[in-house]
């Protein structure tokens, strides 16, 4: 695994794993169920990923959207590829909704709805909350 994956708490934050990608719980939750979709590759440019990683995105994004539909009941979903601090290819996946959503003992409001996500309002998770949310989300990917 590359350094970006490790920075986002792997393996404790691992929700689902695919051949070329991992789906991680985002340790700071701007919306409930926020994830990081990270390429296992050491590539630092999206276009440098192997063709098989691009092809697998269809499967991975479908799995993410199905899981978050069940878990959170989002209205929209944002895939943000910022890569300003963490260099390896990854997306921040934010389910978007009006109001609040609750799961695994945590309630999170979408502070930016209906505009851009407000990353500054993210709920920073303690280790026990990471374990609880990761455990709550994993079955939706089964």
C-alpha positions as CSV (number, residue, x, y, z in Angstrom):
1,X,0.0,0.0,0.0
2,X,1.2,3.5,-0.8
3,X,1.8,6.3,1.8
4,X,-1.5,8.0,1.0
5,X,-3.5,4.9,1.8
6,X,-1.5,4.5,5.1
7,X,-2.1,8.2,6.0
8,X,-5.9,7.6,5.8
9,X,-5.6,5.0,8.5
10,X,-5.2,1.7,6.6
11,X,-5.8,-1.0,7.7
12,X,-8.1,0.2,10.5
13,X,-10.2,2.3,8.0
14,X,-10.5,-0.4,5.4
15,X,-14.1,-0.9,4.3
16,X,-13.7,-2.8,1.0
17,X,-10.8,-3.9,-1.2
18,X,-10.6,-4.5,-4.9
19,X,-7.7,-5.6,-7.2
20,X,-6.6,-2.0,-7.9
21,X,-8.4,0.1,-5.3
22,X,-9.2,0.3,-1.6
23,X,-12.3,2.0,-0.1
24,X,-11.4,3.5,3.3
25,X,-13.5,5.3,5.9
26,X,-12.5,9.0,5.8
27,X,-11.3,9.7,9.4
28,X,-12.9,13.1,9.3
29,X,-16.6,13.0,8.3
30,X,-18.0,16.1,6.6
31,X,-21.0,13.9,5.9
32,X,-21.9,10.5,7.3
33,X,-20.3,7.7,5.3
34,X,-17.6,9.8,3.8
35,X,-15.0,7.6,2.2
36,X,-11.6,7.7,0.5
37,X,-11.3,5.7,-2.7
38,X,-7.6,5.2,-3.2
39,X,-5.6,3.5,-6.0
40,X,-3.1,0.9,-4.8
41,X,-0.7,2.1,-7.4
42,X,2.2,4.4,-6.7
43,X,0.9,6.7,-9.5
44,X,0.6,10.4,-8.6
45,X,-1.3,11.3,-11.8
46,X,-4.8,9.9,-12.7
47,X,-3.7,9.3,-16.3
48,X,-0.7,7.2,-15.1
49,X,-2.8,4.5,-13.6
50,X,-2.8,1.2,-15.4
51,X,-5.7,0.6,-17.8
52,X,-7.1,-2.2,-15.6
53,X,-7.4,0.3,-12.7
54,X,-9.5,2.6,-14.8
55,X,-11.7,-0.2,-16.0
56,X,-12.2,-1.4,-12.4
57,X,-13.5,2.0,-11.4
58,X,-16.9,1.0,-12.9
59,X,-17.2,-1.9,-10.5
60,X,-15.9,0.1,-7.5
61,X,-18.0,3.2,-8.0
62,X,-21.1,1.0,-8.5
63,X,-20.3,-0.8,-5.2
64,X,-19.8,2.5,-3.3
65,X,-23.0,4.0,-4.6
66,X,-25.1,0.9,-3.8
67,X,-23.6,0.6,-0.3
68,X,-24.0,4.3,0.5
69,X,-27.5,4.4,-0.9
70,X,-28.4,1.7,1.7
71,X,-26.4,3.0,4.6
72,X,-27.0,6.8,4.3
73,X,-29.7,7.3,1.7
74,X,-27.9,10.2,0.0
75,X,-29.4,12.6,-2.5
76,X,-26.2,13.3,-4.4
77,X,-22.7,12.0,-4.3
78,X,-19.4,13.9,-4.8
79,X,-16.1,12.4,-5.9
80,X,-13.4,14.9,-5.2
81,X,-9.9,14.3,-6.6
82,X,-7.9,17.0,-4.9
83,X,-4.4,15.4,-4.4
84,X,-2.9,18.7,-3.0
85,X,-1.5,17.2,0.2
86,X,-1.6,13.4,-0.4
87,X,0.2,12.7,-3.7
88,X,-1.1,9.2,-4.7
89,X,-4.3,8.9,-6.8
90,X,-7.4,9.0,-4.6
91,X,-10.9,10.5,-4.4
92,X,-12.8,11.8,-1.4
93,X,-16.3,10.3,-1.7
94,X,-18.9,12.4,0.0
95,X,-22.6,11.3,0.2
96,X,-24.6,14.5,0.2
97,X,-28.0,15.0,1.8
98,X,-30.3,17.7,3.3
99,X,-30.2,17.6,7.1
100,X,-28.5,14.9,9.2
101,X,-27.8,11.2,8.9
102,X,-27.0,8.8,11.8
103,X,-25.2,5.5,11.9
104,X,-23.0,3.5,14.4
105,X,-23.9,6.0,17.1
106,X,-22.8,9.1,15.2
107,X,-25.0,11.8,13.7
108,X,-23.5,14.1,11.0
109,X,-25.1,17.1,9.3
110,X,-24.2,18.0,5.7
111,X,-23.2,21.6,6.6
112,X,-22.7,22.6,2.9
113,X,-26.0,21.3,1.5
114,X,-27.1,22.1,-1.2
115,X,-23.8,23.8,-2.1
116,X,-20.2,22.7,-2.0
117,X,-19.3,20.3,0.8
118,X,-18.0,22.1,3.9
119,X,-14.9,20.1,4.6
120,X,-14.0,22.4,7.5
121,X,-17.1,21.2,9.5
122,X,-16.0,17.5,9.3
123,X,-16.4,15.5,12.5
124,X,-12.9,14.2,13.4
125,X,-13.3,10.6,14.6
126,X,-11.7,8.9,17.6
127,X,-10.3,5.4,17.1
128,X,-13.5,3.8,18.6
129,X,-15.7,5.8,16.2
130,X,-13.5,4.7,13.3
131,X,-13.9,1.1,14.3
132,X,-17.7,1.4,14.8
133,X,-18.3,3.2,11.5
134,X,-16.0,0.9,9.5
135,X,-17.8,-2.1,11.0
136,X,-21.2,-0.6,10.2
137,X,-20.3,0.1,6.5
138,X,-18.4,-3.1,5.7
139,X,-21.6,-5.3,5.4
140,X,-23.0,-2.9,2.8
141,X,-20.1,-3.9,0.5
142,X,-20.6,-7.7,0.9
